[in-house]
């Protein structure tokens, strides 16, 4: 019996959605984290294994930008795109998991 991924995602929506953004070349991670945390919607900022910034929000949905930096929505970290047969550099989904972002 196959899993209904849409149903599973709906039932497990995060309380605090996440997004992924690039760390600008003129910032080191800690400076960029401090800058993003000045936004009242930002709960936390962590660095991903691939060197991006993972932003956790206090709102019900992840905004498309924070302090003028573009943010891509992120899937739950337990649901990697490889579950859907994606290869990281071939993933064409608008919503990215931390692995594919």
HUPEWO-V483298 format. One record per helix or strand of 3 or more residues. SS is the DSSP state (helix for helix, strand for strand). FROM is the first residue (numbers start at 1). LEN is the number of residues. Records with the same first field share a line. If there is no record, write none. Layout:
SS: FROM-LEN, FROM-LEN
This chain:
helix: 5-7, 29-8, 81-4, 88-3
strand: 18-4, 42-6, 53-5, 72-3
